[in-house]
Amino acid sequence: MARKRHKAEEIVTKLRQVEVLTAQGRPVAEAIRSIGVTEVTYYRWRSEYGGLKGDQVKRLKELEAENTRLRRAISDLTLEKLILKEAASGNF
């Protein structure tokens, strides 16, 4: 079976579907199967996207991307600093 990458908004929608189905009295395992994912995937999604709404998920993804970009910039600057420090001390 081919793997599908779900978008964050789709994940939140599917989590809400499971909530609705369980509120209607269906067992959790059956509700999870009805959205087409495994229990492991559902619980992983629930831990990551649990109480978020659609706009909050979008903002979360933007912040994660910005955080990654800033970490990369800091590591590049740190590396350049170490290279300049070593060159200034004459150990090359």
PyMOL Python script that loads the backbone (N, CA, C, O; Angstrom):
from pymol import cmd

cmd.read_pdbstr("""\
ATOM      1  N   MET A   1       0.842  -1.180   0.000  1.00  0.00           N
ATOM      2  CA  MET A   1       0.000   0.000   0.000  1.00  0.00           C
ATOM      3  C   MET A   1       0.885   1.241   0.000  1.00  0.00           C
ATOM      4  O   MET A   1       1.843   1.322   0.769  1.00  0.00           O
ATOM      5  N   ALA A   2       0.575   2.187  -0.842  1.00  0.00           N
ATOM      6  CA  ALA A   2       1.367   3.409  -0.950  1.00  0.00           C
ATOM      7  C   ALA A   2       1.143   4.292   0.270  1.00  0.00           C
ATOM      8  O   ALA A   2       0.027   4.397   0.779  1.00  0.00           O
ATOM      9  N   ARG A   3       2.206   4.919   0.724  1.00  0.00           N
ATOM     10  CA  ARG A   3       2.108   5.819   1.865  1.00  0.00           C
ATOM     11  C   ARG A   3       1.674   7.187   1.392  1.00  0.00           C
ATOM     12  O   ARG A   3       2.081   7.650   0.327  1.00  0.00           O
ATOM     13  N   LYS A   4       0.844   7.830   2.194  1.00  0.00           N
ATOM     14  CA  LYS A   4       0.355   9.158   1.844  1.00  0.00           C
ATOM     15  C   LYS A   4       0.804  10.135   2.915  1.00  0.00           C
ATOM     16  O   LYS A   4       0.698   9.861   4.110  1.00  0.00           O
ATOM     17  N   ARG A   5       1.295  11.253   2.479  1.00  0.00           N
ATOM     18  CA  ARG A   5       1.647  12.323   3.401  1.00  0.00           C
ATOM     19  C   ARG A   5       0.424  13.193   3.597  1.00  0.00           C
ATOM     20  O   ARG A   5      -0.106  13.757   2.639  1.00  0.00           O
ATOM     21  N   HIS A   6      -0.022  13.301   4.832  1.00  0.00           N
ATOM     22  CA  HIS A   6      -1.177  14.125   5.126  1.00  0.00           C
ATOM     23  C   HIS A   6      -0.716  15.530   5.486  1.00  0.00           C
ATOM     24  O   HIS A   6       0.296  15.705   6.165  1.00  0.00           O
ATOM     25  N   LYS A   7      -1.448  16.509   5.035  1.00  0.00           N
ATOM     26  CA  LYS A   7      -1.169  17.888   5.403  1.00  0.00           C
ATOM     27  C   LYS A   7      -1.666  18.108   6.824  1.00  0.00           C
ATOM     28  O   LYS A   7      -2.519  17.367   7.313  1.00  0.00           O
ATOM     29  N   ALA A   8      -1.132  19.120   7.479  1.00  0.00           N
ATOM     30  CA  ALA A   8      -1.485  19.383   8.872  1.00  0.00           C
ATOM     31  C   ALA A   8      -2.978  19.640   9.042  1.00  0.00           C
ATOM     32  O   ALA A   8      -3.577  19.198  10.022  1.00  0.00           O
ATOM     33  N   GLU A   9      -3.572  20.345   8.101  1.00  0.00           N
ATOM     34  CA  GLU A   9      -5.005  20.632   8.190  1.00  0.00           C
ATOM     35  C   GLU A   9      -5.833  19.351   8.071  1.00  0.00           C
ATOM     36  O   GLU A   9      -6.849  19.195   8.749  1.00  0.00           O
ATOM     37  N   GLU A  10      -5.390  18.439   7.203  1.00  0.00           N
ATOM     38  CA  GLU A  10      -6.078  17.163   7.058  1.00  0.00           C
ATOM     39  C   GLU A  10      -5.992  16.349   8.345  1.00  0.00           C
ATOM     40  O   GLU A  10      -6.952  15.692   8.747  1.00  0.00           O
ATOM     41  N   ILE A  11      -4.831  16.405   8.980  1.00  0.00           N
ATOM     42  CA  ILE A  11      -4.638  15.668  10.226  1.00  0.00           C
ATOM     43  C   ILE A  11      -5.596  16.176  11.293  1.00  0.00           C
ATOM     44  O   ILE A  11      -6.239  15.384  11.982  1.00  0.00           O
ATOM     45  N   VAL A  12      -5.693  17.485  11.430  1.00  0.00           N
ATOM     46  CA  VAL A  12      -6.606  18.063  12.427  1.00  0.00           C
ATOM     47  C   VAL A  12      -8.043  17.661  12.123  1.00  0.00           C
ATOM     48  O   VAL A  12      -8.809  17.356  13.037  1.00  0.00           O
ATOM     49  N   THR A  13      -8.412  17.658  10.849  1.00  0.00           N
ATOM     50  CA  THR A  13      -9.762  17.256  10.456  1.00  0.00           C
ATOM     51  C   THR A  13     -10.029  15.800  10.834  1.00  0.00           C
ATOM     52  O   THR A  13     -11.093  15.474  11.359  1.00  0.00           O
ATOM     53  N   LYS A  14      -9.066  14.936  10.568  1.00  0.00           N
ATOM     54  CA  LYS A  14      -9.243  13.516  10.892  1.00  0.00           C
ATOM     55  C   LYS A  14      -9.303  13.296  12.396  1.00  0.00           C
ATOM     56  O   LYS A  14     -10.064  12.449  12.864  1.00  0.00           O
ATOM     57  N   LEU A  15      -8.520  14.039  13.156  1.00  0.00           N
ATOM     58  CA  LEU A  15      -8.594  13.933  14.616  1.00  0.00           C
ATOM     59  C   LEU A  15      -9.976  14.343  15.117  1.00  0.00           C
ATOM     60  O   LEU A  15     -10.527  13.714  16.021  1.00  0.00           O
ATOM     61  N   ARG A  16     -10.523  15.381  14.535  1.00  0.00           N
ATOM     62  CA  ARG A  16     -11.870  15.829  14.915  1.00  0.00           C
ATOM     63  C   ARG A  16     -12.926  14.787  14.538  1.00  0.00           C
ATOM     64  O   ARG A  16     -13.897  14.594  15.270  1.00  0.00           O
ATOM     65  N   GLN A  17     -12.740  14.118  13.402  1.00  0.00           N
ATOM     66  CA  GLN A  17     -13.668  13.067  13.001  1.00  0.00           C
ATOM     67  C   GLN A  17     -13.682  11.941  14.030  1.00  0.00           C
ATOM     68  O   GLN A  17     -14.742  11.427  14.385  1.00  0.00           O
ATOM     69  N   VAL A  18     -12.500  11.565  14.503  1.00  0.00           N
ATOM     70  CA  VAL A  18     -12.422  10.510  15.512  1.00  0.00           C
ATOM     71  C   VAL A  18     -13.117  10.957  16.790  1.00  0.00           C
ATOM     72  O   VAL A  18     -13.823  10.168  17.418  1.00  0.00           O
ATOM     73  N   GLU A  19     -12.927  12.212  17.181  1.00  0.00           N
ATOM     74  CA  GLU A  19     -13.594  12.727  18.378  1.00  0.00           C
ATOM     75  C   GLU A  19     -15.107  12.640  18.241  1.00  0.00           C
ATOM     76  O   GLU A  19     -15.798  12.246  19.180  1.00  0.00           O
ATOM     77  N   VAL A  20     -15.619  13.006  17.074  1.00  0.00           N
ATOM     78  CA  VAL A  20     -17.066  12.969  16.834  1.00  0.00           C
ATOM     79  C   VAL A  20     -17.573  11.530  16.888  1.00  0.00           C
ATOM     80  O   VAL A  20     -18.599  11.249  17.508  1.00  0.00           O
ATOM     81  N   LEU A  21     -16.852  10.626  16.238  1.00  0.00           N
ATOM     82  CA  LEU A  21     -17.286   9.227  16.209  1.00  0.00           C
ATOM     83  C   LEU A  21     -17.271   8.594  17.600  1.00  0.00           C
ATOM     84  O   LEU A  21     -18.172   7.830  17.944  1.00  0.00           O
ATOM     85  N   THR A  22     -16.256   8.907  18.394  1.00  0.00           N
ATOM     86  CA  THR A  22     -16.212   8.342  19.748  1.00  0.00           C
ATOM     87  C   THR A  22     -17.295   8.964  20.624  1.00  0.00           C
ATOM     88  O   THR A  22     -17.824   8.302  21.517  1.00  0.00           O
ATOM     89  N   ALA A  23     -17.630  10.229  20.376  1.00  0.00           N
ATOM     90  CA  ALA A  23     -18.713  10.865  21.134  1.00  0.00           C
ATOM     91  C   ALA A  23     -20.060  10.233  20.792  1.00  0.00           C
ATOM     92  O   ALA A  23     -20.983  10.248  21.606  1.00  0.00           O
ATOM     93  N   GLN A  24     -20.167   9.683  19.594  1.00  0.00           N
ATOM     94  CA  GLN A  24     -21.399   9.012  19.180  1.00  0.00           C
ATOM     95  C   GLN A  24     -21.481   7.585  19.712  1.00  0.00           C
ATOM     96  O   GLN A  24     -22.477   6.896  19.489  1.00  0.00           O
ATOM     97  N   GLY A  25     -20.444   7.140  20.413  1.00  0.00           N
ATOM     98  CA  GLY A  25     -20.486   5.828  21.036  1.00  0.00           C
ATOM     99  C   GLY A  25     -19.706   4.740  20.331  1.00  0.00           C
ATOM    100  O   GLY A  25     -19.731   3.590  20.769  1.00  0.00           O
ATOM    101  N   ARG A  26     -19.015   5.066  19.254  1.00  0.00           N
ATOM    102  CA  ARG A  26     -18.217   4.054  18.567  1.00  0.00           C
ATOM    103  C   ARG A  26     -16.909   3.840  19.316  1.00  0.00           C
ATOM    104  O   ARG A  26     -16.364   4.788  19.881  1.00  0.00           O
ATOM    105  N   PRO A  27     -16.398   2.617  19.330  1.00  0.00           N
ATOM    106  CA  PRO A  27     -15.103   2.366  19.974  1.00  0.00           C
ATOM    107  C   PRO A  27     -13.988   3.142  19.264  1.00  0.00           C
ATOM    108  O   PRO A  27     -14.069   3.411  18.066  1.00  0.00           O
ATOM    109  N   VAL A  28     -12.964   3.490  20.013  1.00  0.00           N
ATOM    110  CA  VAL A  28     -11.861   4.296  19.461  1.00  0.00           C
ATOM    111  C   VAL A  28     -11.183   3.564  18.313  1.00  0.00           C
ATOM    112  O   VAL A  28     -10.891   4.173  17.283  1.00  0.00           O
ATOM    113  N   ALA A  29     -10.927   2.275  18.469  1.00  0.00           N
ATOM    114  CA  ALA A  29     -10.241   1.519  17.420  1.00  0.00           C
ATOM    115  C   ALA A  29     -11.039   1.535  16.120  1.00  0.00           C
ATOM    116  O   ALA A  29     -10.464   1.667  15.040  1.00  0.00           O
ATOM    117  N   GLU A  30     -12.343   1.404  16.217  1.00  0.00           N
ATOM    118  CA  GLU A  30     -13.197   1.424  15.022  1.00  0.00           C
ATOM    119  C   GLU A  30     -13.206   2.814  14.382  1.00  0.00           C
ATOM    120  O   GLU A  30     -13.185   2.936  13.158  1.00  0.00           O
ATOM    121  N   ALA A  31     -13.238   3.856  15.209  1.00  0.00           N
ATOM    122  CA  ALA A  31     -13.221   5.229  14.696  1.00  0.00           C
ATOM    123  C   ALA A  31     -11.907   5.515  13.978  1.00  0.00           C
ATOM    124  O   ALA A  31     -11.889   6.188  12.947  1.00  0.00           O
ATOM    125  N   ILE A  32     -10.818   5.006  14.525  1.00  0.00           N
ATOM    126  CA  ILE A  32      -9.501   5.219  13.905  1.00  0.00           C
ATOM    127  C   ILE A  32      -9.444   4.510  12.554  1.00  0.00           C
ATOM    128  O   ILE A  32      -8.948   5.071  11.577  1.00  0.00           O
ATOM    129  N   ARG A  33      -9.947   3.284  12.497  1.00  0.00           N
ATOM    130  CA  ARG A  33      -9.958   2.544  11.225  1.00  0.00           C
ATOM    131  C   ARG A  33     -10.805   3.265  10.180  1.00  0.00           C
ATOM    132  O   ARG A  33     -10.496   3.225   8.989  1.00  0.00           O
ATOM    133  N   SER A  34     -11.859   3.916  10.622  1.00  0.00           N
ATOM    134  CA  SER A  34     -12.746   4.583   9.664  1.00  0.00           C
ATOM    135  C   SER A  34     -12.094   5.793   8.992  1.00  0.00           C
ATOM    136  O   SER A  34     -12.495   6.171   7.891  1.00  0.00           O
ATOM    137  N   ILE A  35     -11.094   6.408   9.638  1.00  0.00           N
ATOM    138  CA  ILE A  35     -10.404   7.532   8.994  1.00  0.00           C
ATOM    139  C   ILE A  35      -9.233   7.054   8.145  1.00  0.00           C
ATOM    140  O   ILE A  35      -8.624   7.847   7.427  1.00  0.00           O
ATOM    141  N   GLY A  36      -8.913   5.759   8.223  1.00  0.00           N
ATOM    142  CA  GLY A  36      -7.915   5.184   7.326  1.00  0.00           C
ATOM    143  C   GLY A  36      -6.478   5.307   7.777  1.00  0.00           C
ATOM    144  O   GLY A  36      -5.580   5.391   6.939  1.00  0.00           O
ATOM    145  N   VAL A  37      -6.233   5.321   9.081  1.00  0.00           N
ATOM    146  CA  VAL A  37      -4.863   5.341   9.594  1.00  0.00           C
ATOM    147  C   VAL A  37      -4.724   4.267  10.666  1.00  0.00           C
ATOM    148  O   VAL A  37      -5.718   3.716  11.139  1.00  0.00           O
ATOM    149  N   THR A  38      -3.486   3.978  11.042  1.00  0.00           N
ATOM    150  CA  THR A  38      -3.247   3.002  12.100  1.00  0.00           C
ATOM    151  C   THR A  38      -3.385   3.677  13.464  1.00  0.00           C
ATOM    152  O   THR A  38      -3.392   4.903  13.573  1.00  0.00           O
ATOM    153  N   GLU A  39      -3.494   2.846  14.494  1.00  0.00           N
ATOM    154  CA  GLU A  39      -3.612   3.402  15.841  1.00  0.00           C
ATOM    155  C   GLU A  39      -2.343   4.157  16.234  1.00  0.00           C
ATOM    156  O   GLU A  39      -2.412   5.192  16.897  1.00  0.00           O
ATOM    157  N   VAL A  40      -1.198   3.643  15.829  1.00  0.00           N
ATOM    158  CA  VAL A  40       0.065   4.306  16.145  1.00  0.00           C
ATOM    159  C   VAL A  40       0.096   5.705  15.540  1.00  0.00           C
ATOM    160  O   VAL A  40       0.482   6.671  16.197  1.00  0.00           O
ATOM    161  N   THR A  41      -0.315   5.797  14.282  1.00  0.00           N
ATOM    162  CA  THR A  41      -0.351   7.093  13.604  1.00  0.00           C
ATOM    163  C   THR A  41      -1.313   8.030  14.296  1.00  0.00           C
ATOM    164  O   THR A  41      -1.003   9.202  14.505  1.00  0.00           O
ATOM    165  N   TYR A  42      -2.481   7.520  14.653  1.00  0.00           N
ATOM    166  CA  TYR A  42      -3.478   8.360  15.327  1.00  0.00           C
ATOM    167  C   TYR A  42      -2.929   8.923  16.634  1.00  0.00           C
ATOM    168  O   TYR A  42      -3.060  10.121  16.886  1.00  0.00           O
ATOM    169  N   TYR A  43      -2.323   8.093  17.461  1.00  0.00           N
ATOM    170  CA  TYR A  43      -1.829   8.565  18.751  1.00  0.00           C
ATOM    171  C   TYR A  43      -0.630   9.507  18.594  1.00  0.00           C
ATOM    172  O   TYR A  43      -0.442  10.416  19.402  1.00  0.00           O
ATOM    173  N   ARG A  44       0.177   9.287  17.551  1.00  0.00           N
ATOM    174  CA  ARG A  44       1.281  10.207  17.283  1.00  0.00           C
ATOM    175  C   ARG A  44       0.733  11.567  16.860  1.00  0.00           C
ATOM    176  O   ARG A  44       1.202  12.605  17.326  1.00  0.00           O
ATOM    177  N   TRP A  45      -0.260  11.554  15.975  1.00  0.00           N
ATOM    178  CA  TRP A  45      -0.902  12.797  15.550  1.00  0.00           C
ATOM    179  C   TRP A  45      -1.548  13.496  16.734  1.00  0.00           C
ATOM    180  O   TRP A  45      -1.435  14.713  16.886  1.00  0.00           O
ATOM    181  N   ARG A  46      -2.226  12.722  17.570  1.00  0.00           N
ATOM    182  CA  ARG A  46      -2.924  13.320  18.698  1.00  0.00           C
ATOM    183  C   ARG A  46      -1.957  13.979  19.669  1.00  0.00           C
ATOM    184  O   ARG A  46      -2.266  15.024  20.241  1.00  0.00           O
ATOM    185  N   SER A  47      -0.779  13.369  19.858  1.00  0.00           N
ATOM    186  CA  SER A  47       0.198  13.990  20.757  1.00  0.00           C
ATOM    187  C   SER A  47       0.780  15.263  20.159  1.00  0.00           C
ATOM    188  O   SER A  47       1.130  16.185  20.897  1.00  0.00           O
ATOM    189  N   GLU A  48       0.888  15.331  18.836  1.00  0.00           N
ATOM    190  CA  GLU A  48       1.467  16.505  18.186  1.00  0.00           C
ATOM    191  C   GLU A  48       0.442  17.598  17.922  1.00  0.00           C
ATOM    192  O   GLU A  48       0.725  18.776  18.138  1.00  0.00           O
ATOM    193  N   TYR A  49      -0.743  17.222  17.458  1.00  0.00           N
ATOM    194  CA  TYR A  49      -1.736  18.205  17.031  1.00  0.00           C
ATOM    195  C   TYR A  49      -2.972  18.242  17.919  1.00  0.00           C
ATOM    196  O   TYR A  49      -3.964  18.879  17.566  1.00  0.00           O
ATOM    197  N   GLY A  50      -2.929  17.572  19.062  1.00  0.00           N
ATOM    198  CA  GLY A  50      -4.063  17.372  19.945  1.00  0.00           C
ATOM    199  C   GLY A  50      -5.120  18.447  19.993  1.00  0.00           C
ATOM    200  O   GLY A  50      -6.206  18.244  19.449  1.00  0.00           O
ATOM    201  N   GLY A  51      -4.863  19.572  20.610  1.00  0.00           N
ATOM    202  CA  GLY A  51      -5.908  20.569  20.798  1.00  0.00           C
ATOM    203  C   GLY A  51      -5.809  21.764  19.867  1.00  0.00           C
ATOM    204  O   GLY A  51      -6.338  22.833  20.168  1.00  0.00           O
ATOM    205  N   LEU A  52      -5.137  21.591  18.741  1.00  0.00           N
ATOM    206  CA  LEU A  52      -4.931  22.725  17.844  1.00  0.00           C
ATOM    207  C   LEU A  52      -6.062  22.874  16.840  1.00  0.00           C
ATOM    208  O   LEU A  52      -6.741  21.908  16.491  1.00  0.00           O
ATOM    209  N   LYS A  53      -6.245  24.092  16.390  1.00  0.00           N
ATOM    210  CA  LYS A  53      -7.195  24.385  15.325  1.00  0.00           C
ATOM    211  C   LYS A  53      -6.408  24.598  14.032  1.00  0.00           C
ATOM    212  O   LYS A  53      -5.178  24.650  14.055  1.00  0.00           O
ATOM    213  N   GLY A  54      -7.098  24.720  12.926  1.00  0.00           N
ATOM    214  CA  GLY A  54      -6.448  24.819  11.614  1.00  0.00           C
ATOM    215  C   GLY A  54      -5.451  25.943  11.496  1.00  0.00           C
ATOM    216  O   GLY A  54      -4.345  25.735  10.997  1.00  0.00           O
ATOM    217  N   ASP A  55      -5.820  27.155  11.952  1.00  0.00           N
ATOM    218  CA  ASP A  55      -4.906  28.291  11.835  1.00  0.00           C
ATOM    219  C   ASP A  55      -3.712  28.138  12.776  1.00  0.00           C
ATOM    220  O   ASP A  55      -2.613  28.600  12.466  1.00  0.00           O
ATOM    221  N   GLN A  56      -3.923  27.494  13.920  1.00  0.00           N
ATOM    222  CA  GLN A  56      -2.825  27.271  14.853  1.00  0.00           C
ATOM    223  C   GLN A  56      -1.817  26.278  14.282  1.00  0.00           C
ATOM    224  O   GLN A  56      -0.614  26.414  14.503  1.00  0.00           O
ATOM    225  N   VAL A  57      -2.303  25.286  13.553  1.00  0.00           N
ATOM    226  CA  VAL A  57      -1.413  24.310  12.931  1.00  0.00           C
ATOM    227  C   VAL A  57      -0.545  24.989  11.885  1.00  0.00           C
ATOM    228  O   VAL A  57       0.654  24.724  11.795  1.00  0.00           O
ATOM    229  N   LYS A  58      -1.151  25.862  11.098  1.00  0.00           N
ATOM    230  CA  LYS A  58      -0.398  26.586  10.075  1.00  0.00           C
ATOM    231  C   LYS A  58       0.700  27.429  10.725  1.00  0.00           C
ATOM    232  O   LYS A  58       1.837  27.450  10.252  1.00  0.00           O
ATOM    233  N   ARG A  59       0.357  28.118  11.801  1.00  0.00           N
ATOM    234  CA  ARG A  59       1.333  28.940  12.516  1.00  0.00           C
ATOM    235  C   ARG A  59       2.439  28.077  13.126  1.00  0.00           C
ATOM    236  O   ARG A  59       3.606  28.469  13.118  1.00  0.00           O
ATOM    237  N   LEU A  60       2.076  26.901  13.657  1.00  0.00           N
ATOM    238  CA  LEU A  60       3.060  25.983  14.216  1.00  0.00           C
ATOM    239  C   LEU A  60       4.073  25.570  13.162  1.00  0.00           C
ATOM    240  O   LEU A  60       5.277  25.571  13.420  1.00  0.00           O
ATOM    241  N   LYS A  61       3.595  25.216  11.979  1.00  0.00           N
ATOM    242  CA  LYS A  61       4.494  24.810  10.900  1.00  0.00           C
ATOM    243  C   LYS A  61       5.404  25.965  10.467  1.00  0.00           C
ATOM    244  O   LYS A  61       6.585  25.757  10.189  1.00  0.00           O
ATOM    245  N   GLU A  62       4.856  27.172  10.412  1.00  0.00           N
ATOM    246  CA  GLU A  62       5.673  28.342  10.061  1.00  0.00           C
ATOM    247  C   GLU A  62       6.773  28.560  11.096  1.00  0.00           C
ATOM    248  O   GLU A  62       7.921  28.831  10.745  1.00  0.00           O
ATOM    249  N   LEU A  63       6.416  28.440  12.369  1.00  0.00           N
ATOM    250  CA  LEU A  63       7.407  28.636  13.431  1.00  0.00           C
ATOM    251  C   LEU A  63       8.476  27.548  13.410  1.00  0.00           C
ATOM    252  O   LEU A  63       9.650  27.828  13.652  1.00  0.00           O
ATOM    253  N   GLU A  64       8.079  26.315  13.125  1.00  0.00           N
ATOM    254  CA  GLU A  64       9.062  25.234  13.033  1.00  0.00           C
ATOM    255  C   GLU A  64      10.036  25.477  11.884  1.00  0.00           C
ATOM    256  O   GLU A  64      11.235  25.237  12.025  1.00  0.00           O
ATOM    257  N   ALA A  65       9.527  25.950  10.751  1.00  0.00           N
ATOM    258  CA  ALA A  65      10.394  26.239   9.603  1.00  0.00           C
ATOM    259  C   ALA A  65      11.344  27.385   9.926  1.00  0.00           C
ATOM    260  O   ALA A  65      12.524  27.331   9.579  1.00  0.00           O
ATOM    261  N   GLU A  66      10.838  28.420  10.587  1.00  0.00           N
ATOM    262  CA  GLU A  66      11.684  29.553  10.970  1.00  0.00           C
ATOM    263  C   GLU A  66      12.745  29.108  11.974  1.00  0.00           C
ATOM    264  O   GLU A  66      13.899  29.526  11.885  1.00  0.00           O
ATOM    265  N   ASN A  67      12.360  28.270  12.919  1.00  0.00           N
ATOM    266  CA  ASN A  67      13.297  27.771  13.912  1.00  0.00           C
ATOM    267  C   ASN A  67      14.420  26.974  13.253  1.00  0.00           C
ATOM    268  O   ASN A  67      15.584  27.113  13.630  1.00  0.00           O
ATOM    269  N   THR A  68      14.077  26.147  12.278  1.00  0.00           N
ATOM    270  CA  THR A  68      15.080  25.377  11.552  1.00  0.00           C
ATOM    271  C   THR A  68      16.039  26.303  10.809  1.00  0.00           C
ATOM    272  O   THR A  68      17.252  26.099  10.827  1.00  0.00           O
ATOM    273  N   ARG A  69      15.489  27.312  10.163  1.00  0.00           N
ATOM    274  CA  ARG A  69      16.315  28.269   9.419  1.00  0.00           C
ATOM    275  C   ARG A  69      17.271  29.008  10.349  1.00  0.00           C
ATOM    276  O   ARG A  69      18.443  29.193  10.023  1.00  0.00           O
ATOM    277  N   LEU A  70      16.766  29.428  11.511  1.00  0.00           N
ATOM    278  CA  LEU A  70      17.618  30.155  12.462  1.00  0.00           C
ATOM    279  C   LEU A  70      18.701  29.254  13.063  1.00  0.00           C
ATOM    280  O   LEU A  70      19.836  29.692  13.255  1.00  0.00           O
ATOM    281  N   ARG A  71      18.357  28.009  13.355  1.00  0.00           N
ATOM    282  CA  ARG A  71      19.373  27.074  13.871  1.00  0.00           C
ATOM    283  C   ARG A  71      20.487  26.862  12.853  1.00  0.00           C
ATOM    284  O   ARG A  71      21.664  26.817  13.211  1.00  0.00           O
ATOM    285  N   ARG A  72      20.113  26.734  11.589  1.00  0.00           N
ATOM    286  CA  ARG A  72      21.106  26.556  10.539  1.00  0.00           C
ATOM    287  C   ARG A  72      22.000  27.791  10.435  1.00  0.00           C
ATOM    288  O   ARG A  72      23.212  27.664  10.261  1.00  0.00           O
ATOM    289  N   ALA A  73      21.413  28.982  10.539  1.00  0.00           N
ATOM    290  CA  ALA A  73      22.195  30.219  10.467  1.00  0.00           C
ATOM    291  C   ALA A  73      23.164  30.305  11.640  1.00  0.00           C
ATOM    292  O   ALA A  73      24.315  30.703  11.461  1.00  0.00           O
ATOM    293  N   ILE A  74      22.718  29.940  12.829  1.00  0.00           N
ATOM    294  CA  ILE A  74      23.594  29.987  14.010  1.00  0.00           C
ATOM    295  C   ILE A  74      24.740  29.004  13.865  1.00  0.00           C
ATOM    296  O   ILE A  74      25.880  29.332  14.194  1.00  0.00           O
ATOM    297  N   SER A  75      24.457  27.802  13.377  1.00  0.00           N
ATOM    298  CA  SER A  75      25.541  26.824  13.223  1.00  0.00           C
ATOM    299  C   SER A  75      26.556  27.291  12.182  1.00  0.00           C
ATOM    300  O   SER A  75      27.757  27.089  12.359  1.00  0.00           O
ATOM    301  N   ASP A  76      26.083  27.914  11.097  1.00  0.00           N
ATOM    302  CA  ASP A  76      27.005  28.439  10.086  1.00  0.00           C
ATOM    303  C   ASP A  76      27.886  29.539  10.667  1.00  0.00           C
ATOM    304  O   ASP A  76      29.094  29.561  10.430  1.00  0.00           O
ATOM    305  N   LEU A  77      27.283  30.451  11.426  1.00  0.00           N
ATOM    306  CA  LEU A  77      28.059  31.542  12.022  1.00  0.00           C
ATOM    307  C   LEU A  77      29.056  31.032  13.060  1.00  0.00           C
ATOM    308  O   LEU A  77      30.170  31.548  13.156  1.00  0.00           O
ATOM    309  N   THR A  78      28.667  30.037  13.824  1.00  0.00           N
ATOM    310  CA  THR A  78      29.568  29.457  14.817  1.00  0.00           C
ATOM    311  C   THR A  78      30.758  28.805  14.137  1.00  0.00           C
ATOM    312  O   THR A  78      31.895  28.950  14.585  1.00  0.00           O
ATOM    313  N   LEU A  79      30.495  28.095  13.066  1.00  0.00           N
ATOM    314  CA  LEU A  79      31.572  27.456  12.317  1.00  0.00           C
ATOM    315  C   LEU A  79      32.529  28.494  11.733  1.00  0.00           C
ATOM    316  O   LEU A  79      33.747  28.330  11.806  1.00  0.00           O
ATOM    317  N   GLU A  80      31.980  29.559  11.155  1.00  0.00           N
ATOM    318  CA  GLU A  80      32.827  30.625  10.619  1.00  0.00           C
ATOM    319  C   GLU A  80      33.664  31.260  11.718  1.00  0.00           C
ATOM    320  O   GLU A  80      34.837  31.567  11.506  1.00  0.00           O
ATOM    321  N   LYS A  81      33.078  31.457  12.876  1.00  0.00           N
ATOM    322  CA  LYS A  81      33.792  32.048  14.006  1.00  0.00           C
ATOM    323  C   LYS A  81      34.960  31.156  14.428  1.00  0.00           C
ATOM    324  O   LYS A  81      36.058  31.651  14.682  1.00  0.00           O
ATOM    325  N   LEU A  82      34.730  29.855  14.503  1.00  0.00           N
ATOM    326  CA  LEU A  82      35.803  28.937  14.884  1.00  0.00           C
ATOM    327  C   LEU A  82      36.927  28.918  13.851  1.00  0.00           C
ATOM    328  O   LEU A  82      38.103  28.846  14.210  1.00  0.00           O
ATOM    329  N   ILE A  83      36.566  28.983  12.568  1.00  0.00           N
ATOM    330  CA  ILE A  83      37.580  29.000  11.509  1.00  0.00           C
ATOM    331  C   ILE A  83      38.419  30.275  11.609  1.00  0.00           C
ATOM    332  O   ILE A  83      39.644  30.220  11.504  1.00  0.00           O
ATOM    333  N   LEU A  84      37.762  31.427  11.813  1.00  0.00           N
ATOM    334  CA  LEU A  84      38.494  32.691  11.933  1.00  0.00           C
ATOM    335  C   LEU A  84      39.376  32.705  13.169  1.00  0.00           C
ATOM    336  O   LEU A  84      40.489  33.227  13.125  1.00  0.00           O
ATOM    337  N   LYS A  85      38.904  32.147  14.255  1.00  0.00           N
ATOM    338  CA  LYS A  85      39.687  32.095  15.501  1.00  0.00           C
ATOM    339  C   LYS A  85      40.931  31.246  15.314  1.00  0.00           C
ATOM    340  O   LYS A  85      42.013  31.610  15.775  1.00  0.00           O
ATOM    341  N   GLU A  86      40.779  30.122  14.642  1.00  0.00           N
ATOM    342  CA  GLU A  86      41.930  29.255  14.404  1.00  0.00           C
ATOM    343  C   GLU A  86      42.923  29.917  13.442  1.00  0.00           C
ATOM    344  O   GLU A  86      44.136  29.806  13.623  1.00  0.00           O
ATOM    345  N   ALA A  87      42.409  30.596  12.432  1.00  0.00           N
ATOM    346  CA  ALA A  87      43.281  31.280  11.468  1.00  0.00           C
ATOM    347  C   ALA A  87      44.032  32.426  12.126  1.00  0.00           C
ATOM    348  O   ALA A  87      45.190  32.680  11.796  1.00  0.00           O
ATOM    349  N   ALA A  88      43.378  33.124  13.060  1.00  0.00           N
ATOM    350  CA  ALA A  88      44.008  34.257  13.739  1.00  0.00           C
ATOM    351  C   ALA A  88      45.108  33.799  14.684  1.00  0.00           C
ATOM    352  O   ALA A  88      46.076  34.524  14.913  1.00  0.00           O
ATOM    353  N   SER A  89      44.963  32.604  15.231  1.00  0.00           N
ATOM    354  CA  SER A  89      45.991  32.120  16.161  1.00  0.00           C
ATOM    355  C   SER A  89      47.191  31.533  15.414  1.00  0.00           C
ATOM    356  O   SER A  89      48.219  31.258  16.032  1.00  0.00           O
ATOM    357  N   GLY A  90      47.079  31.339  14.110  1.00  0.00           N
ATOM    358  CA  GLY A  90      48.199  30.870  13.302  1.00  0.00           C
ATOM    359  C   GLY A  90      48.340  29.386  13.256  1.00  0.00           C
ATOM    360  O   GLY A  90      49.431  28.903  12.954  1.00  0.00           O
ATOM    361  N   ASN A  91      47.327  28.634  13.531  1.00  0.00           N
ATOM    362  CA  ASN A  91      47.409  27.158  13.530  1.00  0.00           C
ATOM    363  C   ASN A  91      46.818  26.587  12.243  1.00  0.00           C
ATOM    364  O   ASN A  91      45.828  25.857  12.288  1.00  0.00           O
ATOM    365  N   PHE A  92      47.404  26.906  11.121  1.00  0.00           N
ATOM    366  CA  PHE A  92      46.885  26.337   9.893  1.00  0.00           C
ATOM    367  C   PHE A  92      47.960  25.771   9.061  1.00  0.00           C
ATOM    368  O   PHE A  92      47.693  25.246   7.980  1.00  0.00           O
TER     369      PHE A  92
END
""", "prot")
cmd.dss("prot")
cmd.show_as("cartoon", "prot")
cmd.util.cbc("prot")
cmd.orient("prot")
